[in-house]
Structures are given as C-alpha cells and as structure tokens.
Amino acid sequence: MVYAPPDNHVSLDDRIQQYLLVFLRVSVIGGMGLSVYFHEWGAFLYSILALALMFLPELIKSRAKIRLPIEFDVVLVVFMYASVFLGKVGAAYERFWWWDAALHTGAGFILGYIGFLVLYIKVQQKKVEATRLLLALIIFCFALAFGAVWEIFEYAVDVILGGNLQRGSLRDTMWDLIVDGVGALVIARIGVGIIFDKPKGIIARLTKNFVKVNPHLGG
C-alpha cells in the first residue's frame, strides 16, 4: 500500500514526513513507468528493487512485531531511495564522486544504531550487563558485519542484473567497508553514552520515541 490517509491526531511534522514517504515511493513508481516507456529495462529492474527495499520498514514492523516512529521510516526509506534509485537509475554514483562514500558512512551509522537499539533494550530489561568498551565493540562489530553483508548484496546485484555497484574494484569495496566502520564507530560512541550517561540530542530523542511506542520492550 503506497498511501494511507494521515491520522487527524498526527502532528504536523509527522504528517509532513508521511507525505514525504508517499512522494518518494510514488516517484519510484513514476520512474518505473518512464523506464518501460523508454525501454530502459536495467533502470526498470533497479526501480523495482528500490521500491521493494523502500517497504523494508513495513516488513520489519510486521515480522518483529514492533512499531517504528515515523523518523525511522523516513531514514530507512530515504537511504534506500538514495542508494538504489538515485544511485543507479539517477546515475548519482557516476555524477558525484562522494555519493558512494556518503551512503556507506550513513549505512554504518544506521546499522550501528540498530545494533545499539537491540543492546539498549536488553540493558533496560536487565538481560545484558557489560562495560562501556564491550558494548561499544558489539555495536561496532554488528554494523561492520552487516556492511560486509551489503557488499555481498551489491556483488549479487552486479552478477544478476549486470550492474556495477561495486565498480569492479577491490579498492572500492575496501573503502566502502572503511567508511562503514567510520559510521559504526560514531554511533558506537553515541550509543554507549546514551546507555551510561543519559545525554540529550537527536539520537537520544529517537531512542526515547522508539521505547515510548514499544512499551512492551521496556524493562
């Protein structure tokens, strides 16, 4: 389902974000239509892949039986849109030298945050006790491991669709993992601070919102 009328009780900021999600998904569908019209079948397949990945938040919510604040949906959908649709269909990887590095840094940050969130829930439930260093290491390794999985995914897409996500270069793959690590390192530091120091900030606020809409996951 691409569009759902917003709840009348939803705040203006949330409503704007909902419309942004609708716009991004509809634009990909429009890109699919243009690809068919111009017989650009490679772009058509990438558009299908992008649209499928942009519904990943809904899959996560249904499978894991959790609710995601609207900010989570926006971050995940924008990332998939920028990575697959703008990156390949819009040729952003070729037009902007920094596009790939920026996305992989963001991926490390996002994946690290997911790892942190799992740990945060377990800490709140008193199921995990560890030092700051060990928790930071777990968050970092979680993100880097999924960064490696994403590289495998890129390789599979290149082989199956005949694309060039990895640009046929071992150096490109290694730099991707390095910037993944940078993003993971940053979120590991922030995450440990949230667990032990209770700071303020956007990441702390997102975490608080997630716990608020999922009270069954709290301690």
Backbone torsions as a table, in degrees:
resi	resn	phi	psi	omega
1	MET	NA	125.4	-175.7
2	VAL	-88.2	-36.8	-174.4
3	TYR	-128.7	135.0	172.9
4	ALA	-133.0	127.4	-178.9
5	PRO	-56.5	134.6	-178.0
6	PRO	-67.7	146.6	176.5
7	ASP	-65.9	139.5	-179.3
8	ASN	-64.6	-20.6	-178.5
9	HIS	-92.3	-0.5	179.6
10	VAL	-73.8	140.3	-179.2
11	SER	-67.4	163.2	179.8
12	LEU	-61.2	-42.2	179.0
13	ASP	-60.8	-43.7	179.5
14	ASP	-65.7	-38.5	-179.5
15	ARG	-65.1	-40.8	177.4
16	ILE	-61.2	-41.7	179.3
17	GLN	-66.4	-36.4	176.9
18	GLN	-62.8	-43.6	179.1
19	TYR	-66.6	-33.1	176.6
20	LEU	-62.7	-42.8	178.3
21	LEU	-61.4	-43.1	178.3
22	VAL	-61.2	-46.2	-178.3
23	PHE	-60.5	-45.1	-177.9
24	LEU	-63.7	-43.4	-178.5
25	ARG	-69.2	-40.6	178.7
26	VAL	-66.1	-36.0	179.0
27	SER	-64.6	-34.5	176.6
28	VAL	-67.6	-41.2	176.6
29	ILE	-61.6	-39.9	175.7
30	GLY	-62.7	-39.4	176.7
31	GLY	-63.2	-35.4	176.5
32	MET	-63.1	-43.2	179.4
33	GLY	-62.6	-42.9	178.0
34	LEU	-65.2	-36.5	179.3
35	SER	-63.2	-41.4	177.8
36	VAL	-66.0	-42.8	-178.3
37	TYR	-60.7	-41.0	-178.4
38	PHE	-95.2	8.1	178.0
39	HIS	58.4	36.9	176.3
40	GLU	-95.7	82.9	-170.7
41	TRP	-72.1	-29.5	175.6
42	GLY	-63.8	-45.2	177.9
43	ALA	-64.1	-35.8	179.1
44	PHE	-62.7	-44.7	-179.7
45	LEU	-66.7	-40.4	177.4
46	TYR	-65.2	-34.3	178.2
47	SER	-66.3	-40.5	176.5
48	ILE	-61.9	-44.7	178.9
49	LEU	-61.4	-44.2	179.9
50	ALA	-61.3	-45.3	-178.7
51	LEU	-63.1	-41.6	178.8
52	ALA	-61.6	-44.3	-179.2
53	LEU	-68.0	-29.5	-179.2
54	MET	-73.0	-11.3	173.9
55	PHE	-99.2	11.9	179.1
56	LEU	-58.3	-40.2	178.4
57	PRO	-56.7	-39.6	179.0
58	GLU	-64.7	-37.8	178.9
59	LEU	-66.2	-42.6	178.8
60	ILE	-60.2	-45.6	-178.1
61	LYS	-63.8	-39.4	-177.7
62	SER	-74.7	-38.3	-177.4
63	ARG	-77.2	-43.3	-176.3
64	ALA	-88.3	-6.9	-179.6
65	LYS	55.5	48.9	176.6
66	ILE	-129.3	165.0	174.7
67	ARG	-108.0	140.8	177.9
68	LEU	-111.9	128.3	173.2
69	PRO	-57.2	153.1	-175.5
70	ILE	-56.6	-31.4	179.8
71	GLU	-62.2	-35.1	178.6
72	PHE	-65.1	-46.3	178.3
73	ASP	-56.1	-46.4	-177.0
74	VAL	-62.3	-46.6	-178.7
75	VAL	-60.8	-47.1	-177.9
76	LEU	-66.2	-43.9	-178.3
77	VAL	-67.6	-43.2	178.7
78	VAL	-61.7	-40.3	179.4
79	PHE	-62.3	-47.2	-179.9
80	MET	-64.7	-38.3	179.0
81	TYR	-62.9	-46.5	-178.3
82	ALA	-70.0	-37.2	-175.5
83	SER	-72.7	-53.1	-172.7
84	VAL	-94.2	-48.8	-174.4
85	PHE	-75.0	-58.4	179.1
86	LEU	-68.2	-37.7	-177.2
87	GLY	-63.3	-47.0	-176.2
88	LYS	-99.4	-52.8	-178.6
89	VAL	-67.7	-40.7	178.7
90	GLY	-87.4	-0.5	177.3
91	ALA	58.1	31.9	-179.3
92	ALA	-66.3	-30.5	178.6
93	TYR	-61.9	-35.2	-179.7
94	GLU	-84.0	-32.0	-175.9
95	ARG	-78.9	-34.0	-175.1
96	PHE	-124.0	117.3	-175.6
97	TRP	-64.3	-25.6	-174.9
98	TRP	-91.5	-5.2	-173.5
99	TRP	-59.5	-49.1	-177.2
100	ASP	-63.2	-45.4	-179.3
101	ALA	-63.8	-40.7	-179.8
102	ALA	-63.7	-42.4	-178.5
103	LEU	-68.3	-39.4	179.9
104	HIS	-70.3	-34.1	174.3
105	THR	-63.3	-44.7	176.6
106	GLY	-61.9	-38.0	179.5
107	ALA	-63.5	-42.5	177.9
108	GLY	-61.5	-38.8	179.1
109	PHE	-66.0	-47.2	-178.1
110	ILE	-64.2	-47.8	-178.9
111	LEU	-66.0	-38.2	176.0
112	GLY	-62.4	-37.9	179.4
113	TYR	-66.3	-38.9	177.1
114	ILE	-61.2	-45.2	177.1
115	GLY	-60.9	-42.4	177.0
116	PHE	-61.0	-42.5	-176.2
117	LEU	-62.5	-41.1	177.1
118	VAL	-61.1	-46.4	179.1
119	LEU	-64.4	-40.8	-179.2
120	TYR	-59.0	-44.1	179.5
121	ILE	-62.4	-44.6	-179.1
122	LYS	-65.3	-37.0	177.2
123	VAL	-65.3	-43.4	179.3
124	GLN	-64.0	-32.0	178.6
125	GLN	-83.5	1.9	-179.7
126	LYS	63.3	27.6	179.4
127	LYS	-97.1	-12.3	179.6
128	VAL	-134.3	130.9	173.4
129	GLU	-131.8	124.8	-177.7
130	ALA	-158.1	165.6	178.1
131	THR	-76.0	165.7	177.7
132	ARG	-56.9	-46.0	-176.5
133	LEU	-62.6	-43.2	-178.7
134	LEU	-67.0	-42.0	178.1
135	LEU	-63.5	-42.2	178.1
136	ALA	-62.1	-40.1	179.8
137	LEU	-65.2	-39.5	178.7
138	ILE	-64.3	-45.5	178.9
139	ILE	-60.3	-46.2	-179.2
140	PHE	-61.3	-47.8	-178.2
141	CYS	-66.3	-36.6	177.8
142	PHE	-58.9	-48.5	-178.4
143	ALA	-65.8	-42.5	-177.6
144	LEU	-67.9	-35.4	178.0
145	ALA	-62.9	-43.9	179.0
146	PHE	-71.8	-27.2	172.7
147	GLY	-61.9	-39.7	177.0
148	ALA	-65.9	-39.4	177.6
149	VAL	-62.1	-39.7	178.7
150	TRP	-63.9	-36.4	176.9
151	GLU	-63.9	-37.9	176.0
152	ILE	-64.6	-40.7	177.5
153	PHE	-61.0	-45.6	178.3
154	GLU	-59.6	-42.3	179.3
155	TYR	-62.3	-43.4	-180.0
156	ALA	-62.8	-42.3	178.3
157	VAL	-62.3	-42.0	179.5
158	ASP	-61.4	-40.8	-178.3
159	VAL	-72.0	-44.5	-174.6
160	ILE	-76.5	-43.4	-176.4
161	LEU	-98.0	-2.9	-179.0
162	GLY	69.7	28.6	-178.4
163	GLY	-85.6	-165.0	-179.3
164	ASN	-145.4	45.0	-179.8
165	LEU	-62.5	-35.8	-179.8
166	GLN	-91.8	-1.7	177.4
167	ARG	56.2	22.9	176.3
168	GLY	58.8	27.1	-171.5
169	SER	-131.4	127.1	174.0
170	LEU	-65.5	-37.0	179.2
171	ARG	-60.7	-41.4	179.0
172	ASP	-62.3	-42.6	179.4
173	THR	-62.8	-43.0	-179.0
174	MET	-66.4	-40.2	177.8
175	TRP	-65.4	-35.6	176.4
176	ASP	-60.0	-44.7	-179.4
177	LEU	-67.6	-34.5	178.8
178	ILE	-64.8	-47.0	-179.7
179	VAL	-71.8	-29.2	170.2
180	ASP	-56.1	-44.6	-179.3
181	GLY	-63.9	-35.7	178.0
182	VAL	-62.6	-48.0	178.0
183	GLY	-62.3	-39.3	179.6
184	ALA	-65.6	-39.3	-180.0
185	LEU	-64.4	-41.1	-179.6
186	VAL	-63.6	-47.9	-177.4
187	ILE	-71.1	-29.0	176.2
188	ALA	-62.8	-43.1	178.7
189	ARG	-65.2	-44.7	180.0
190	ILE	-66.0	-43.4	-177.6
191	GLY	-61.9	-44.5	178.6
192	VAL	-63.0	-37.2	177.2
193	GLY	-62.6	-38.6	179.0
194	ILE	-65.6	-41.5	-178.3
195	ILE	-66.5	-43.6	-172.2
196	PHE	-98.7	-31.0	-171.4
197	ASP	-108.9	-11.3	180.0
198	LYS	53.3	54.2	-177.7
199	PRO	-81.0	174.3	174.0
200	LYS	-102.6	166.1	-179.6
201	GLY	139.4	172.5	-174.5
202	ILE	-64.9	-39.6	-179.7
203	ILE	-68.0	-42.0	177.1
204	ALA	-62.2	-38.7	-179.8
205	ARG	-68.0	-39.9	177.6
206	LEU	-62.7	-41.3	179.4
207	THR	-64.0	-42.6	178.2
208	LYS	-62.1	-40.8	179.0
209	ASN	-65.2	-39.0	179.6
210	PHE	-63.5	-46.1	178.9
211	VAL	-64.1	-36.4	-178.3
212	LYS	-63.4	-41.8	-177.7
213	VAL	-86.3	-3.9	177.6
214	ASN	-130.0	62.1	-175.6
215	PRO	-60.7	-24.6	-179.1
216	HIS	-69.9	-13.2	179.5
217	LEU	-92.7	-8.5	-177.6
218	GLY	-74.1	177.0	-179.5
219	GLY	-77.8	NA	NA
